[in-house]
Amino acid sequence: MTTTRRLAALVFVCTAMLAGPAHLDPAIAQQTDEPSETPDHAMPPTPAEPAVPAEPAVLAAPTAAAQRLSAPPDAYVYIGWPNDGEVIRSTHVKVWFGTRNFGVAPAGTDVPNTGHHHLLIDTALPPMDEPIPSDKRHMHFGRGQTETLLDLPPGTHTLQLLMGDARHIPHNPPVLSKRITIRLLAEKGGEVAASAN
């Protein structure tokens, strides 16, 4: 287990302990108590698993005019793969993220000029003064993940990254990627077919 993963696990456990045992996901607790059998280069959880456990106190109710943390004006985030306009002959897509002049830290970590990724799928930007929603169109990567696997229906989709602070609120100015468009093709009987989307 890398030092970064150990730190992320420690931060999560400490945050969960402060929130009380009702907020500690048993699967996460087991991972922190036992050595991992998974190599450090293993893939992150697929969308079938939650990208990050929901934090009811943080995500439950939007706050009116929440205080936004500042970000360097030259900070940016980008989608490294897939490329804008990419046609992919599968509905199972690996997406990886990158940042420049800005760090990645797990949710709950309050360190200047850092945040964690939120992947927006087929949706507009959320309000910038509220926590980013957590649903199938707003995927949270609160453990500091920098890639994921998506299973999307065939057709055209948009993807955009938005960094959130320790409380899932976008920075000021917002650190967000260009919105990209991808087209996914499904295989039918050995031939590629696109859904009418």
VOPAGU-2260 file (C-alpha; in pm, 1 decimal, decimal comma):
REM VOPAGU-2260
SITE   aa  ch    i         X         Y         Z
SITE  MET   A    0       0,0       0,0       0,0
SITE  THR   A    1     147,0     334,4     -99,6
SITE  THR   A    2     196,6     619,0     143,7
SITE  THR   A    3     -73,4     821,3     -34,8
SITE  ARG   A    4    -325,9     539,7       3,5
SITE  ARG   A    5    -233,5     492,4     368,0
SITE  LEU   A    6    -280,7     865,6     428,3
SITE  ALA   A    7    -616,3     861,5     246,2
SITE  ALA   A    8    -732,9     563,9     453,6
SITE  LEU   A    9    -618,1     732,6     775,6
SITE  VAL   A   10    -795,5    1058,4     687,6
SITE  PHE   A   11   -1114,9     870,2     602,6
SITE  VAL   A   12   -1107,0     664,8     923,7
SITE  CYS   A   13   -1040,4     974,1    1136,9
SITE  THR   A   14   -1323,4    1162,2     964,7
SITE  ALA   A   15   -1557,0     866,4    1011,3
SITE  MET   A   16   -1459,7     833,7    1378,1
SITE  LEU   A   17   -1539,7    1200,5    1436,7
SITE  ALA   A   18   -1875,9    1158,2    1259,0
SITE  GLY   A   19   -1955,8     851,0    1468,7
SITE  PRO   A   20   -1967,3     477,4    1395,9
SITE  ALA   A   21   -2297,4     502,2    1205,4
SITE  HIS   A   22   -2111,4     676,4     919,4
SITE  LEU   A   23   -1831,2     420,3     886,6
SITE  ASP   A   24   -1885,0     189,4     589,8
SITE  PRO   A   25   -1804,4    -168,1     708,2
SITE  ALA   A   26   -1630,2    -247,1     379,8
SITE  ILE   A   27   -1398,9      52,3     425,6
SITE  ALA   A   28   -1339,8     -32,1     790,7
SITE  GLN   A   29   -1237,6    -384,5     692,6
SITE  GLN   A   30    -997,9    -248,9     429,7
SITE  THR   A   31    -824,4     -29,6     686,1
SITE  ASP   A   32    -794,9    -309,9     943,2
SITE  GLU   A   33    -655,1    -579,8     716,8
SITE  PRO   A   34    -365,0    -566,7     472,1
SITE  SER   A   35    -477,6    -529,9     114,3
SITE  GLU   A   36    -441,6    -823,4    -124,8
SITE  THR   A   37    -482,9    -581,6    -415,0
SITE  PRO   A   38    -165,5    -450,0    -579,0
SITE  ASP   A   39    -104,3     -74,1    -567,9
SITE  HIS   A   40    -156,7     -51,0    -944,0
SITE  ALA   A   41    -506,0    -205,3    -932,7
SITE  MET   A   42    -796,8     -33,6   -1105,0
SITE  PRO   A   43   -1022,9     193,7    -897,2
SITE  PRO   A   44   -1374,9      78,9    -813,4
SITE  THR   A   45   -1616,1      58,3   -1104,5
SITE  PRO   A   46   -1930,4     271,2   -1102,0
SITE  ALA   A   47   -2121,5     -31,0    -967,3
SITE  GLU   A   48   -1950,1      49,5    -637,3
SITE  PRO   A   49   -1991,9     399,0    -497,1
SITE  ALA   A   50   -1692,9     611,5    -592,5
SITE  VAL   A   51   -1694,3     745,8    -238,4
SITE  PRO   A   52   -1914,6     675,0      59,2
SITE  ALA   A   53   -2187,6     933,6      97,2
SITE  GLU   A   54   -2119,0    1179,6     372,9
SITE  PRO   A   55   -2468,0    1269,9     491,2
SITE  ALA   A   56   -2364,2    1572,3     693,8
SITE  VAL   A   57   -2177,6    1720,0     396,6
SITE  LEU   A   58   -2401,2    1624,4     104,1
SITE  ALA   A   59   -2749,2    1615,9     256,4
SITE  ALA   A   60   -2852,9    1979,3     233,5
SITE  PRO   A   61   -2703,7    2259,3      27,1
SITE  THR   A   62   -2584,8    2553,7     227,7
SITE  ALA   A   63   -2677,0    2908,9     140,7
SITE  ALA   A   64   -2371,8    3096,4      14,0
SITE  ALA   A   65   -2110,6    2847,6     136,6
SITE  GLN   A   66   -1758,7    2986,2     174,6
SITE  ARG   A   67   -1551,6    2885,1    -128,3
SITE  LEU   A   68   -1179,7    2818,3     -95,4
SITE  SER   A   69    -949,2    2994,9    -335,5
SITE  ALA   A   70    -759,4    2818,4    -612,5
SITE  PRO   A   71    -456,8    2944,9    -803,2
SITE  PRO   A   72    -563,4    3125,5   -1121,8
SITE  ASP   A   73    -341,4    2894,5   -1332,0
SITE  ALA   A   74    -480,6    2570,5   -1183,1
SITE  TYR   A   75    -665,2    2342,4   -1419,7
SITE  VAL   A   76    -795,0    1989,4   -1447,9
SITE  TYR   A   77    -830,8    1783,4   -1764,4
SITE  ILE   A   78    -958,6    1452,5   -1894,7
SITE  GLY   A   79    -654,5    1264,4   -2025,9
SITE  TRP   A   80    -859,4     987,6   -2184,1
SITE  PRO   A   81   -1085,7     966,4   -2374,9
SITE  ASN   A   82   -1018,4    1255,9   -2609,3
SITE  ASP   A   83   -1286,6    1500,8   -2716,6
SITE  GLY   A   84   -1475,4    1360,9   -3016,3
SITE  GLU   A   85   -1350,2    1005,5   -2955,2
SITE  VAL   A   86   -1558,1     721,1   -3102,2
SITE  ILE   A   87   -1520,4     415,3   -2879,2
SITE  ARG   A   88   -1626,9      68,7   -2989,3
SITE  SER   A   89   -1742,7     -29,8   -2641,9
SITE  THR   A   90   -1976,7      90,7   -2370,5
SITE  HIS   A   91   -1714,9      11,4   -2104,3
SITE  VAL   A   92   -1483,5     315,6   -2092,0
SITE  LYS   A   93   -1176,3     391,0   -1884,8
SITE  VAL   A   94   -1151,5     762,7   -1798,2
SITE  TRP   A   95    -842,2     916,3   -1641,8
SITE  PHE   A   96    -798,2    1262,1   -1496,0
SITE  GLY   A   97    -507,1    1500,6   -1463,1
SITE  THR   A   98    -435,5    1831,4   -1288,5
SITE  ARG   A   99    -181,6    2110,8   -1332,8
SITE  ASN   A  100     -76,2    2360,2   -1065,2
SITE  PHE   A  101    -322,0    2196,1    -826,3
SITE  GLY   A  102    -304,2    1893,0    -595,6
SITE  VAL   A  103    -538,0    1599,1    -540,2
SITE  ALA   A  104    -637,3    1513,2    -182,8
SITE  PRO   A  105    -913,9    1295,3     -35,8
SITE  ALA   A  106   -1244,2    1453,6      67,5
SITE  GLY   A  107   -1223,9    1589,3     419,8
SITE  THR   A  108    -858,8    1691,3     371,8
SITE  ASP   A  109    -831,3    2066,2     417,7
SITE  VAL   A  110    -501,2    2152,0     246,9
SITE  PRO   A  111    -460,4    2471,8      40,4
SITE  ASN   A  112    -460,9    2433,0    -338,9
SITE  THR   A  113    -594,8    2076,4    -333,0
SITE  GLY   A  114    -926,3    1908,8    -396,6
SITE  HIS   A  115   -1080,1    1591,7    -531,2
SITE  HIS   A  116   -1239,5    1508,7    -865,1
SITE  HIS   A  117   -1609,6    1506,4    -949,9
SITE  LEU   A  118   -1702,0    1367,3   -1292,4
SITE  LEU   A  119   -2010,4    1525,2   -1449,5
SITE  ILE   A  120   -2180,9    1293,2   -1698,4
SITE  ASP   A  121   -2437,3    1432,0   -1944,5
SITE  THR   A  122   -2520,3    1728,0   -1719,5
SITE  ALA   A  123   -2459,4    2100,5   -1679,8
SITE  LEU   A  124   -2236,8    2253,3   -1412,8
SITE  PRO   A  125   -2394,2    2261,6   -1064,8
SITE  PRO   A  126   -2420,5    2580,3    -853,9
SITE  MET   A  127   -2072,0    2694,2    -755,1
SITE  ASP   A  128   -2162,6    2797,3    -397,9
SITE  GLU   A  129   -2311,9    2461,5    -287,6
SITE  PRO   A  130   -2176,3    2108,6    -239,7
SITE  ILE   A  131   -2162,4    1921,4    -570,0
SITE  PRO   A  132   -2455,7    1677,0    -586,5
SITE  SER   A  133   -2384,5    1305,5    -548,7
SITE  ASP   A  134   -2580,4    1097,9    -798,1
SITE  LYS   A  135   -2531,0     899,8   -1120,3
SITE  ARG   A  136   -2458,4    1221,1   -1316,0
SITE  HIS   A  137   -2218,9    1364,9   -1052,3
SITE  MET   A  138   -1963,0    1098,8    -957,5
SITE  HIS   A  139   -1749,5    1175,9    -651,5
SITE  PHE   A  140   -1392,3    1052,4    -621,5
SITE  GLY   A  141   -1340,4    1143,5    -258,3
SITE  ARG   A  142   -1054,4     902,9    -198,1
SITE  GLY   A  143    -838,3    1099,9    -439,1
SITE  GLN   A  144    -881,0     862,4    -734,4
SITE  THR   A  145    -755,2     982,1   -1070,7
SITE  GLU   A  146    -925,1     729,1   -1299,1
SITE  THR   A  147   -1239,6     521,2   -1323,6
SITE  LEU   A  148   -1429,1     276,2   -1542,7
SITE  LEU   A  149   -1768,8     379,2   -1675,8
SITE  ASP   A  150   -2045,9     163,5   -1818,0
SITE  LEU   A  151   -2265,0     391,4   -2028,4
SITE  PRO   A  152   -2533,3     314,0   -2286,3
SITE  PRO   A  153   -2442,3     337,5   -2655,5
SITE  GLY   A  154   -2469,6     686,7   -2797,8
SITE  THR   A  155   -2326,2    1034,7   -2744,1
SITE  HIS   A  156   -2221,4    1147,3   -2395,9
SITE  THR   A  157   -2056,8    1451,8   -2239,2
SITE  LEU   A  158   -1795,3    1434,1   -1963,1
SITE  GLN   A  159   -1653,1    1719,3   -1754,6
SITE  LEU   A  160   -1441,9    1732,5   -1438,0
SITE  LEU   A  161   -1499,7    1974,9   -1151,9
SITE  MET   A  162   -1272,5    1983,4    -847,6
SITE  GLY   A  163   -1431,8    2011,0    -505,8
SITE  ASP   A  164   -1276,3    2109,9    -174,0
SITE  ALA   A  165   -1283,4    1905,1     146,8
SITE  ARG   A  166   -1659,4    1973,8     169,7
SITE  HIS   A  167   -1733,3    1905,0    -201,4
SITE  ILE   A  168   -1776,0    2277,1    -280,5
SITE  PRO   A  169   -1611,3    2408,6    -600,7
SITE  HIS   A  170   -1314,8    2643,0    -555,8
SITE  ASN   A  171   -1297,6    3011,6    -645,0
SITE  PRO   A  172   -1222,1    3036,5    -932,2
SITE  PRO   A  173   -1364,5    2692,4   -1017,5
SITE  VAL   A  174   -1110,5    2431,5   -1127,1
SITE  LEU   A  175   -1289,0    2255,0   -1411,0
SITE  SER   A  176   -1205,4    2078,8   -1732,9
SITE  LYS   A  177   -1326,9    2139,7   -2082,7
SITE  ARG   A  178   -1652,9    1951,1   -2145,4
SITE  ILE   A  179   -1578,1    1670,9   -2391,4
SITE  THR   A  180   -1812,9    1468,0   -2609,3
SITE  ILE   A  181   -1762,3    1098,2   -2678,8
SITE  ARG   A  182   -1961,7     850,2   -2885,7
SITE  LEU   A  183   -1995,7     491,1   -2769,7
SITE  LEU   A  184   -2078,3     207,5   -3006,6
SITE  ALA   A  185   -2217,0    -127,1   -2889,1
SITE  GLU   A  186   -2126,0    -458,7   -3045,1
SITE  LYS   A  187   -2412,3    -671,0   -3179,0
SITE  GLY   A  188   -2323,0   -1016,2   -3307,5
SITE  GLY   A  189   -1967,0    -917,1   -3393,6
SITE  GLU   A  190   -2069,1    -597,9   -3574,0
SITE  VAL   A  191   -2062,7    -253,3   -3425,2
SITE  ALA   A  192   -2398,3     -74,1   -3394,3
SITE  ALA   A  193   -2486,3     263,5   -3248,7
SITE  SER   A  194   -2798,1     337,9   -3050,8
SITE  ALA   A  195   -3024,8     616,0   -3176,1
SITE  ASN   A  196   -2917,6     883,0   -2929,4
